[in-house]
Amino acid sequence: MKLLGFGREHARGATGGVVGELICALDVGTTKICALIAELDAEGALRVIGAGRVPSQGLRRGVVINTKEATAAIGQAVQAAEQMAGQRIQPVMLGISGTHINAISSKGAVAVGRNGRNITVEDTQRAIEQAKNIALPHNREIIHVVPRVYAVDDQRGIQEPVGMYGYRLEVDASIITGASSAVANLVACVQDNGLEIQDLVLEPLASAQAVLTDDERRLGVALVDVGGGTSDLAIYLENAPWHTVVMDVGGDHFVRDVAAGLRMPYAKAEALIKQFGHVLPDRVPADAEVRCGAFGEDGYQVVNRRVLAEILRARAEDVIELLLREVKRSGYDNLLPAGIVLTGGVAQLNGFGELSRDQLQWPVRIGRPQGIASSVMDLSSPEYATAVGLLLWGQQNGAEPVIAEPQPGVLDRIVRWLRNFLP
């Protein structure tokens, strides 16, 4: 199955665009769906002119499990962004995650010329095509081919070979694949809203665009995006992602632990965590209590906040231990002087960064999205790292934003709305 924009190889450093053109992003997560419309200003900076955020429906652990519900929720987010911007979203940078994602190392090599010459962009593309030439099961789809490092003749560790003189070019690349069924279901939900997909982007790579600094990328850092359904890990060395994995744990596990431990409805547990959550019990006054929801006839209970913190700490320790195990499994645990950058919705949980620093004994910081000149909505929270990163990915990796089009008429919007709900 070959889909529009998938399997693209992404060279570093591509920028450009025309003033007034649009770049659009769609982050379809387990707990929220966020659609953004940004335009390029005269300085080439991104200004978000439309934003739509709605609760996610029809997804679990980053994978579509109900196409009708997911399609409708995507449509609501898109419509909100279009109405705010007065422009149509077309096409979109679409984020993808889920435990079905897998990364494979591959090498490609090509001859530059019998007599040698300066290496061109076309030569790097030929080398990348060779790296893509791997045997995949019929149920797997290539999402990205990301060059990590090049070699020209006997000289290795080259990040940008274009313009260098040589006879032979090699590339060490990361081939990121996903389950064809999971990819196709997500794509169908987006396309059923009348949207075209510019590119499919692995979410931790998008988040990295928004939160990592140049020094962190160069020296070595692990980005951890703890979202609602999954936690995404991307290890960067020498300005390139050398290891990516999606772990089956996220904010949903925190909420379920609290809902079960305190015997309360899921929605009430989520609200309680957002308002009073802390993963360091000793930072909470021993006599601090809160009135919250509960099952039963009364429908409420009084909970000691330290009890809540103890439940959250236990789950936070499990997440940190899983993270440490994955980093060690990669073999790069001794190559990360910049430590860990935490982002995603769970990164906002009080004490999570400090607990991570104490357990891992590495530098830890909370990554907040950067790179947007202005926005109609506050996008500084870690939970928007992927959405902002998708915009930056489109700007920095050679996306071709489309000219702004007028907002569709009332009849067009009614037809699209009905299509989301009718069988």
N, C-alpha and C positions, 0 to 999 in steps of 0.2 A: 504494500500500500504506500503510495507516494502522495504526500499532502503538501499544499502550498507553503513554501517557506521552511519546510522541515529539512533537517540534515544539512543546514547551511554551515559553512565553515566561517568562523569569525576572526578576522584579522584585528589586531589592536590598533587603536589610535585613529580610526576613521571618524571624521567629524564633518560637519557641513550643514547646509540647509538654506532655505530662502526665507526671508523675513515674512511672517504671517502664515507660514505653513504649519500644519498640525502634526503632532505625534500623539498617539492615543494608546492607553494602557488598560488592560483588563486583568485584575488579580482575582481569580476564582478560588477562594479558600474554603476551608471546612466550616469556619464560623462566620465569615463575612465575605461579601463580594464588593470589590471597589473598582469603579471605572473612572479614569482620568482623561481629560482632554487638555493638551498643552500646546502652546504656540511658541515659535521662536521669535525673539525680539531682535532689534537692530544689532545688539551685541552678541547674538547667537545664544543667549540664555533662554532657558525654558520658563514660561509663565503658565501656570495651570489656570485655565479659564472655565473649566467645567469639572465637577466631581460628583459622583454618586456612590453612596455606600448603603447597602442593605444587608440584613441577616442572610446568611447562606442557607439554602435549602437543597436537599437532594444529593448531598455529598457526605462522604465519611472517609476519614483519613486521607483527604485530598483527592479521592476518586469518586466519580459520579456513580450513584446507586439508584437514582430516580431521575430520568432524563426530563420528564415533564416539569417536575418541581425545579430542577436546576435551570432549565431553559427560562422558566418564568422569572426566577430570581435574577438571572443575568439580565433579562429584559428590563426589569425594574431599575437596576443600577445604571444601565446604559441610558434609559429614558431620563433619569434624574440628571445625569451628566450632560446630556444633549440639551435639556431644557435650560440648565444653568448657563451653558456656553452659547446657546443659540446656534449651534453647529451640529452637524451629524458626525458620529464616530465612524471612521472608515479610513483605512483598516486598523487593526489593533495589534499591539504587542501582547501576546497572551502568555501568562505564567502557567507553569505546570509543576506539580510535585506529586508525592505519593511514594509508597514503599516499593512500587513496581519499577522505579527508576534504578538504572544500573550504569556504572562507568567502567569502560574497558580501555586499557592502554594499548596503543598501536603505533607502529612506525611506518613511515613512507619514505621512499628514496627515488630520486630521478637524476638523470644525467643532464648537466647544464649545457655541455658542448664538448666536442673532442678537443678543441683548442682552448677551451675556457672562455668565459665572458662574464660581464656583470649580471648578477641575478635580478630577475624581474618579478613583478607580482604574479605573472602567469606561471612562473616556475614554482613559486610557493603554492599556488593553487593545484598544480599538477602533483606536487609532493603530498598535499593534503588528500587529494583524490586517491592516491596510492594507499594512504593510511586508512581510508574509508573502506578499502577493498577487503573486508573481513566477512567470514561466514556468520550469519545470524540465523537463529530459529525463525520460522515463518511468522511467529506471533510477537516478534520484536521489531521496533521502529527506531531508526536513528533520529535523535532530536538535535544533537549538536556534534560538531567535530571541532574541538578547541585545541589549537596548537599550543604546546607548552614550552618547547625549546627546539632550536634548530641546530644543525651542524653543517658546516661548509668544508668539504674535504676532511682534513684531520682536526679542524678547529671546532670545538664543541661549546655548548653553553651560550649560543647566540640567540638573542631575543628578536632581532630584526635583520634578516639576511638580505633584504632588497637593497641593491646597489653594491653589494660586496662582489669581489671577483672570485670565481671558483670553477671547478669542474663537476662537482657532485653536491647535491643538496639533500639533506635528510631532515625529517621532522619527527618529533616525538609528540604524539597527540593523545588527547583523551576523547574517546568515543562514548557519548552519553546516549543511552537507549531507554526506551520505555515500552511497556506492554501495548501492542497495537490496539487492543480492545479499549484500554483505558484512554489512550490518546484519541481514538476515533470517537468515543462517547463524549469527551470534553469538547472536541472540535464541532461535533454535531450540535451540541447545545448552544454554542456560540453562533454557528452559521444559521441555525434556525431562527435567530433574531435578526437575520438579514445582514450579518457582519462578515467582513472579509478578514482573514488572518494574515497579518504582515509577517509575523515570525512567532514561533513557539519557543519560549525561553524557560530554562530550568530556574526555579524560583531562587535557590541560594546564589546562583550567579547574578541574578538581577539584584538581589539584596546587597551583594558585595559592591555593585556599582554605586549604591547609595550611601553606604556606611563605612567602607574601608578607606584608609588613607594610602597615599603612594608609598610611604615608608613601611607600613604594615604589609602591603602586597609584596614589596621587594624583599624584606627581611624574613618574612615567614609568619603567618597568622592563621588561626582557625576561626572562621565565621560560623556562628551557630544561630540559626533563625528558629526560635521555638514558637511555632504557630498553634492554632487551635487543635489541629488533628495530628500533625507530624512535627518533627524537629529536623531541620535541614543542616547538614554539615558540609562546609566547603573549605578545604585547606589550600591556602595560596603560598607559593614559593616562587621567588624570582618573577613576580608580576603575572603569574599564571595559575589557574586552578589545577592542582596535581591530584586531588582526591575529593570526591563528592559522594555523599551517601544520604539517604533519607531514612530517619529512624522513626519507628512506630510508637511515638509518644509525643504528647503535646498538652496544651492547656485543657483539653477535654478530660484528660486523666485527673488533673487537679480538681476539676468541678465534680466529677463522679466520685472521687474519694470523699469530698466534703458532703455531697448529697447522701452518700451511703453512711458515712460516719456520724453525721448529725441528723440523719433521718428527715431529710427535707427535700422538696421538689428541686429538680435540676436548675430551673430558671432562678429560684431563690438562692441556691448555692452559688451560682455564677455572680449574682448581684452582691452577695455577701463578700465574696473574694475580692471583687473590684473595689469595694468600699473599705473593707477592714482587713484584707489579706496581708499577711506577713509571714516570712519563712524563718524568722529568728525569734523564737518564743521569749527569750530573755529580754528582748527589746519591747515587749508588750507588758504593761502593768499587770501584776498578778490578779488584781481585783477588777480588771476591765471586763465589762459585759456588754452584750448587744442583744436587742430584741429582734428576732428574725423569724422567717417562715418555718413551718413544720407540717408534717403529715398529722392526721388525726382531726378530731372535731374542733379543737380550739384553733388550729391553723397557725399557731405561733409558738415560740419558745424563747427562753433566755439562754444565751450561749456565752461561756467564758471565752474571751478572745485568745487566751493562751492555748486553749484546746484547739481552736481553729488553726492557730499557728503551728501547733505540733503536727496536725494532719498535713498541712501544706509542706512543712519541713521534710517529712518522711518522703513525700513524692518528689520534692526538689532534689533530695539526695539521690534518689533513684535515677533521675534525669541526668544529674552531673556524673554519676558513676557510669551510666551508659555512654555519655559523651566521652569520658576518659578512656573507656574500653575501645571505642571506635577510633579515637585518635591514635592510641597505641597500636591498634590493628593495622592502621595505615603505614606504620613504620616511620612517621615523620614527627613523632612526639618530641624528639630532641632538636628539631629544626624550626621551632616556633618561638623565637625571642620576643615577638610582639604579643604572644599569648592568645587569649580568647576575646573575640568581640561578640557580645550577646545582643541579639535583636529579635524582633517579633513581639507579639502581644504579651507573652509570659515574661519577657525581659523587664516589663514594667512592674512586676510583682515585687513589693517591698522586701529588700534584703536578699533577693535572688543573686544579684551581682556579687555582694559581699560573701555570701555562702559559697558561691562558685570559686571565688578567689581563695578562701580559706581551705577548701577541700582540694583544689587542684594545685595550689602553690604556684600559680602562674599569674602574669598580669591579666586582669580582666577589666573590660569597660563595657558600658551599655552603648550600642551603636544607634544613633539617630540619623534619619535621612538628611542628606545634604545635596546641594546641586540644583535646587529650584530657586529661581530668582524671586518669585512671588506666587501666591496661590489664593484661590477663593475659599479654600478650606485649610485648616491647620493640619499640616502633614508632617509635623516634627516628631510625632510619636513613633517609637520603634515598630508599632504594628503596621505602619505604612511603608516600611523599608522596601518590600517587594514591589508595591505599586509605583513608588517613585523610581526605584531601580529599573523598572520596565521602560519608563520614559527615557531614562539616561542610556539604557541599552540601545534603544532606537536611535538616539542622537549620536552615540559614540561608536556604534558598530555598523554604520553604513546603512541604516534604514532609510527608506525613501518616503518621508511624510507626504501626505496628500494635501492639495489645495483645499482650503476651507470651503465647505458647501453650506448653503442655507439650511436652516432647520426644516425638517419635513412638515408638511401641512397637517392639519388636524385629522383628515381622513387617513393619511398614511400612518399616523401614530395609532389610530383606532384599529386599523387592520393588523399592525404588528402586535398590539396588546391582545387582540382576540386570538391570534395565532399561538400565543403563549399558553392559552387555557383550553382551546378547543382540541379534541383528539384528531 
